[in-house]
Structure formats: structure tokens, C-alpha cells
Amino acid sequence: MDQALLIRLLEAVTVSGNEEAGQEIALEYGKCFAHAQRTDAVGNAFSVVNPDAARRVLLCAHMDEIGFRVTHICEDGMLRVQKAGGVRAGLYVGSPMQVVHECVEDGRAVRRRVCGVGVVTDELLKKGDVADGDLFIDIGAANRAEAAAVVSVGDSACADTRVRELLNRRVTARALDDKAGAFVILEAARLAAGRGASCGIVVNTCAGEETTGRGAYFAGAQTRPDCAVVVDVTWASDCPGGDPGSNGEVRLGGGPVLCHSGMVDKRMNRRLAQIAAEKGISLQYEVAAGRTYTDGDTLLKTGPGVPVALVSIPLRYMHSSVEIASLDDLQACIELIAEFLLRMDGGFDDPAPMP
């Protein structure tokens, strides 16, 4: 497991709609195993193993992260923002922030990081429900002209945190949702290709999951896979505020999480469970009575319909800048998916399929 790749992905700023920095890393890494690569008009990046194989599996994990877009530069140089994705705005009051300014120089896109902070006021600290429109970002500018020289309306902004390793092989960072998933599918494809997988493997680090769902729709429509494995994160219940009675008991370090849902293919779940039992991989389960609120919901309804399995990574404090995941869970997800790919020649039907 290449932890350096995980750190590079987490350090890239990929606020939904501006995923390019992460996609460049994914494509660069994909060169070590892919036989073909491409991008598309909506920002997806694809690395493909065995592109001419009769059977194709789509691996999908979203590259975009929650954050903000700059909406206005005030006369005093402060920045106003609008949320991109499921941001809880109160978490950014008093938080270190970063703005990524994109411009074109000598015919190529250039990204520059501008440091700032989420402005703190007594009013905001007392406010029970802080909205994105309440936030200001202070980059130290003396006036609007000075700020406009380094930041533009539309630029991305997010928390300025670093990746840190905790006890018990756990890591904390922003955007583990879903850079952890992107990392898993890249590593699973690399591992399966190295072990001689003969099926077609389409690795899609997907755009826009947090805001529009556009990436998954177009990935499914273009690829027309036999099935898809979506890797995302799910709420861990083993932390303050966690409720195992809500969706299921999910622990950090407890292994990959499969989903019981009408959106998920039972045959694929059974195959994954069989593999886990044979390989000694611990599994956990969550329940989604309706939608899973992942790209799997979109992929399922593309083309004639795509059978989908959802493999989730336990995550504490989702949609914050201090998310926590277990490296052991990531490794187990990689091994589980790689083995699934190695066994795809015969499809994923049960030995005695249900009528």
C-alpha cells in the first residue's frame, strides 16, 4: 500500500467542480498499471486495465471534496463564500483556510495557494446555526484591490489542515471523503493487474459527487460495465454521537463495510462476502432502506441498469476537516476488491443462482 500516494491525494485541493489537481495525481499514478487512460468532458479521469476484455468492471470513487467557492471580494479585502457540498459552516469559524487561485500563464493552467483564516466574531460564536453566507475569509489583504490581485470570484476554498497519523494506524485529514476511496480503487486495480487479472478494469476517479452527481452518470453511460464497485466512506458508530441503531454498527479497524440496500446487488454482496471469508478479511454491514447517497445510486440507473456493490470505509467525523480513518481498513478494502477483480472471468452469479 503506497501511503505516499494517499498523502498526495489528501494534500491536493479538489473542491467539487475543481478536481483537476487530484485527477492529475490519479492519472500519473495510473500509468504504472493501466493500458489506456483518458479524461472526459465533465472532469472524470479513467485508467483502464485490459481495455479489450469482454467483461468490464467499473471501479468508482469520487475525487471531489466539500469546501467553498469565493462569491465576492469586499472593499476591506475580506472574502465571502458559498458552500460546495455538505459543508457544516460553523466548523470553519476560526479555522485555518486556504484559497486556490487558478489562472492561465503562458498557455497553461497555474494554481496558487493563498492562506487565510475563517473570521471569528462574538456573534458567530454565539450563533447556533452558522450558514455559509455568514462566513468571511481573511487573507490579510488591506483592501479589495490587494485581495483581487491574488484571488478571484469562483476560486476554491477549504480548510488548511495537514495529514497526521494517530495511534493504532489511524490517520486524520480533511477530504478522506472520498480521497480514501480514490486511493483504494487505484491500489486495488494495481494489485489485481499485477496478479494477472484478465477482466477489463475501469478505474474512475469521479467528479462532482458532492454537488451534482455528474461524474458517475457519464462514467456509467460511457463505460457500460457489466458491474460496478463503488468505494466511498460511511459513518463510524464507535465515537461520540455515533448510533449503531441508525444504520448499523461500524467500527474503525473493523474492516470494509458492505451495504444492505435495494440499490445494491445481492449477488455481488454474496461474492464479496465469500471472498472475505476465504481471505480472512473481517466485514461489517450497514443498512440503507432507500438511497445510499453515493455514486452507486446514479450508476445503478445508467444505460440498461448497472449492478452495483458499495464497499465503504469507516470514517469518524465525516464532512469535517478532522475526519479519521484506519489504514488497516484501507488495506482490507484493497485486498477485497483486488480479489473480486481476479475472479470476474465467470461473472459474479452464485453457484446456484436464485430464480
BELVENUR-V543231 format. One record per residue. RES is the residue in one letter. SS is DSSP state (A for helix, B for strand, O for the rest). PHI is phi in radians with two decimals (999 if undefined). OMEGA is omega in radians with two decimals (NA if undefined). Layout:
res-><RES;RES>
ss-><SS;SS>
phi-><PHI;PHI>
omega-><OMEGA;OMEGA>
This chain:
res-><M;D;Q;A;L;L;I;R;L;L;E;A;V;T;V;S;G;N;E;E;A;G;Q;E;I;A;L;E;Y;G;K;C;F;A;H;A;Q;R;T;D;A;V;G;N;A;F;S;V;V;N;P;D;A;A;R;R;V;L;L;C;A;H;M;D;E;I;G;F;R;V;T;H;I;C;E;D;G;M;L;R;V;Q;K;A;G;G;V;R;A;G;L;Y;V;G;S;P;M;Q;V;V;H;E;C;V;E;D;G;R;A;V;R;R;R;V;C;G;V;G;V;V;T;D;E;L;L;K;K;G;D;V;A;D;G;D;L;F;I;D;I;G;A;A;N;R;A;E;A;A;A;V;V;S;V;G;D;S;A;C;A;D;T;R;V;R;E;L;L;N;R;R;V;T;A;R;A;L;D;D;K;A;G;A;F;V;I;L;E;A;A;R;L;A;A;G;R;G;A;S;C;G;I;V;V;N;T;C;A;G;E;E;T;T;G;R;G;A;Y;F;A;G;A;Q;T;R;P;D;C;A;V;V;V;D;V;T;W;A;S;D;C;P;G;G;D;P;G;S;N;G;E;V;R;L;G;G;G;P;V;L;C;H;S;G;M;V;D;K;R;M;N;R;R;L;A;Q;I;A;A;E;K;G;I;S;L;Q;Y;E;V;A;A;G;R;T;Y;T;D;G;D;T;L;L;K;T;G;P;G;V;P;V;A;L;V;S;I;P;L;R;Y;M;H;S;S;V;E;I;A;S;L;D;D;L;Q;A;C;I;E;L;I;A;E;F;L;L;R;M;D;G;G;F;D;D;P;A;P;M;P>
ss-><O;O;A;A;A;A;A;A;A;A;A;O;O;O;B;O;O;O;O;A;A;A;A;A;A;A;A;A;A;A;O;O;O;O;O;B;B;B;B;O;O;O;O;O;B;B;B;B;B;O;O;O;O;O;O;B;B;B;B;B;B;B;O;O;B;O;B;B;B;B;B;B;B;O;O;O;O;O;B;B;B;B;B;B;O;O;O;O;A;A;A;A;O;O;O;B;B;B;B;B;B;B;B;B;B;O;O;B;B;B;B;B;B;B;B;B;B;B;O;O;O;A;A;A;A;A;O;O;O;O;O;A;A;A;O;B;B;B;O;O;O;O;O;A;A;A;A;A;O;O;O;O;O;O;O;B;B;B;B;O;O;O;O;B;B;O;A;A;A;B;B;B;B;O;O;A;A;A;A;A;A;A;A;A;A;A;A;A;A;A;A;A;A;A;O;O;O;O;O;B;B;B;B;B;B;B;O;O;O;O;O;O;O;A;A;A;A;A;A;A;A;A;A;O;O;O;B;B;B;B;B;B;B;B;B;O;O;O;O;O;O;O;O;A;A;A;A;O;O;O;O;O;O;O;O;B;B;B;B;B;B;O;O;O;O;A;A;A;A;A;A;A;A;A;A;A;A;A;A;O;O;O;B;B;B;B;B;B;O;O;O;O;O;O;A;A;A;A;A;O;O;O;O;O;O;O;B;B;B;B;B;B;B;B;B;B;O;O;O;O;O;O;B;B;B;B;A;A;A;A;A;A;A;A;A;A;A;A;A;A;A;A;O;A;A;A;O;O;O;O;O;O;O;O;O>
phi-><999;-1.54;-1.15;-1.10;-1.11;-1.01;-1.12;-1.06;-1.11;-1.20;-1.38;-1.25;-1.60;-2.34;-0.99;-0.87;1.77;-2.27;-1.57;-1.03;-1.06;-1.28;-1.14;-1.09;-1.16;-1.07;-1.19;-1.07;-1.21;-1.07;-1.07;-1.34;-2.38;-1.44;-1.64;-2.69;-2.48;-2.85;-2.13;-2.35;-1.23;-1.80;1.80;-1.23;-2.21;-2.13;-2.12;-2.09;-1.81;0.93;-1.11;-1.69;-1.16;-1.24;-1.89;-2.17;-2.01;-1.67;-1.77;-2.31;-2.58;-1.50;-1.54;-1.33;-2.20;-1.25;3.01;-2.42;-2.11;-1.21;-1.87;-2.81;-1.88;-1.32;-1.05;-1.53;1.61;-1.27;-1.90;-1.76;-2.42;-2.20;-1.28;-2.12;1.69;-1.41;-1.39;-1.74;-1.05;-1.06;-1.21;-1.76;-1.22;1.37;-1.64;-1.04;-2.22;-2.42;-2.02;-1.85;-1.66;-1.86;-2.59;-1.98;-2.27;0.92;1.41;-2.28;-1.30;-2.19;-2.04;-2.16;-1.58;-2.07;-1.41;-2.81;-2.44;-1.31;-1.09;-1.88;-2.35;-1.04;-1.10;-1.18;-1.14;-1.55;-1.34;-1.29;-2.26;-1.39;-1.73;-1.07;-1.20;-1.47;-1.47;-2.22;-1.96;-1.76;-1.78;1.56;-1.23;-1.43;-2.82;-1.10;-1.09;-1.17;-1.17;-1.18;-1.30;-2.19;-2.37;-2.22;-1.01;1.74;-1.13;-1.43;-2.49;-2.79;-1.12;-1.84;-2.14;-1.96;-1.34;-2.29;-1.63;-1.81;-1.14;1.04;0.99;-1.90;-2.20;-2.18;-3.00;-1.42;1.20;-1.01;-1.54;-2.26;-1.11;-1.05;-1.17;-1.05;-1.05;-1.07;-1.23;-1.12;-1.23;-1.14;-1.14;-1.07;-1.14;-1.13;-1.09;-1.16;-1.63;1.61;-1.01;-1.87;-1.33;-1.34;-2.10;-1.89;-1.60;-2.07;-1.48;-1.62;-1.67;1.36;-1.09;-1.25;-2.23;-2.17;1.27;-1.15;-1.09;-1.11;-1.04;-1.27;-1.13;-1.15;-1.15;-1.33;-1.44;0.84;-1.32;-1.23;-2.83;-2.38;-1.95;-1.72;-2.04;-2.45;-1.85;-2.45;-1.19;-1.35;-1.73;-1.67;-2.62;-0.92;1.57;-1.24;-2.34;-1.10;-1.36;-1.37;-2.22;2.32;-1.49;-2.30;-2.05;-1.10;1.48;-1.52;1.79;-1.01;-1.98;-1.69;-2.01;-1.54;-2.84;-1.16;-1.47;-1.89;-1.34;-1.14;-1.10;-1.17;-1.04;-1.13;-1.12;-1.11;-1.15;-1.08;-1.08;-1.04;-1.11;-1.19;-1.67;1.22;-1.68;-1.25;-2.03;-2.22;-2.33;-2.17;-2.19;-2.26;-1.12;-2.18;-1.16;-1.65;1.03;-2.29;-1.11;-1.06;-1.08;-1.35;-1.05;-0.94;-1.83;-1.65;0.95;-1.38;1.92;-2.06;-1.07;-2.25;-2.00;-1.98;-1.90;-1.92;-1.80;-1.04;-2.48;-1.65;1.07;-1.02;1.03;-2.34;-1.64;-2.25;-1.07;-2.26;-2.34;-1.82;-1.10;-1.15;-1.14;-1.08;-1.08;-1.15;-1.10;-1.05;-1.11;-1.09;-1.24;-1.04;-1.18;-1.02;-1.13;-1.16;-1.82;-1.46;-1.02;-1.69;1.37;-2.26;-1.18;-1.12;-0.96;-2.18;-1.01;-1.17;-1.19>
omega-><-3.05;-3.10;3.10;3.08;3.13;-3.12;3.12;3.13;-3.11;-3.13;3.09;3.09;-3.06;3.11;-3.00;-3.06;3.10;-3.03;-2.92;-3.08;3.10;-3.14;3.08;3.11;-3.13;3.14;3.10;-3.14;-3.12;3.13;-3.09;3.14;-2.98;3.03;3.11;3.11;3.07;2.97;3.08;-3.00;-3.08;3.05;3.06;3.02;-3.07;2.93;-2.93;3.02;3.13;-3.05;-3.11;-3.12;-3.11;-3.10;-3.08;3.03;3.08;2.99;-3.01;3.01;-2.99;-3.13;-3.07;3.10;3.06;3.12;-3.07;2.93;3.09;-3.14;-3.04;3.01;-3.07;3.14;-3.14;3.09;3.08;-3.13;2.97;-3.02;3.03;-3.08;3.02;-3.09;-3.01;-3.12;2.95;-2.89;-3.11;3.14;-3.04;3.04;-3.11;-3.11;2.94;-3.09;3.01;3.07;3.08;-3.13;3.13;3.07;3.13;3.10;-3.13;3.06;3.14;-3.13;3.12;3.10;3.12;-3.12;3.10;-3.10;3.09;3.08;2.97;-3.02;3.12;3.00;3.09;-3.13;-3.14;-3.13;-3.13;-3.04;-3.08;-3.07;-3.12;3.10;3.13;3.11;3.10;-3.00;2.93;3.00;3.14;3.11;3.11;-3.10;-3.14;-3.10;-3.08;-3.10;-3.13;3.11;-3.10;3.09;-3.09;-3.10;3.09;2.98;-3.10;3.11;3.10;3.03;3.10;3.09;3.14;-3.13;3.13;3.09;3.12;3.09;3.13;3.07;3.01;3.08;3.07;-3.12;3.07;-3.13;2.87;2.99;2.88;2.91;0.08;3.06;3.07;3.10;3.09;3.09;-3.11;-3.08;3.06;-3.13;3.12;3.11;3.11;-3.13;-3.13;3.11;3.14;3.13;3.00;3.10;-3.11;3.10;3.01;-3.14;3.14;3.13;3.14;2.93;-2.77;3.11;2.83;-3.10;-3.05;-3.03;-2.97;-3.05;-3.01;-3.04;-3.10;-3.13;-3.08;3.07;3.11;-3.11;-3.12;-2.97;-3.06;-3.06;3.01;3.06;3.14;3.00;3.12;3.10;3.12;3.12;3.06;-3.06;2.98;-3.13;-3.06;3.12;3.13;-3.11;3.12;-3.09;3.14;3.11;-3.11;-3.12;-3.10;3.12;-3.08;-3.09;2.95;-3.12;-3.12;3.08;3.14;-3.12;3.00;-3.00;2.94;-3.08;3.03;3.12;-3.01;-3.10;-3.10;-3.13;3.12;3.08;-3.14;3.11;3.12;3.12;3.10;3.13;-3.13;3.14;-3.12;-3.06;3.14;3.12;3.11;3.11;2.99;-3.11;2.99;-3.10;3.03;-3.06;3.11;3.14;3.06;-3.10;3.03;3.08;3.09;3.14;3.13;-3.10;-3.11;-3.02;3.08;3.12;3.13;-3.07;-3.09;3.02;-3.02;2.90;3.10;3.06;-3.03;3.12;3.10;-3.08;3.01;2.99;-3.11;-3.13;2.97;3.10;3.13;3.09;-3.14;3.06;3.14;3.07;3.11;3.08;3.12;3.14;-3.14;3.08;3.13;-3.11;-3.12;-3.09;3.11;-3.14;3.05;-3.14;-3.13;-3.09;-3.04;-3.12;-3.12;-3.07;-3.09;3.08;3.02;3.03;3.05;-3.02;3.05;3.13;NA>
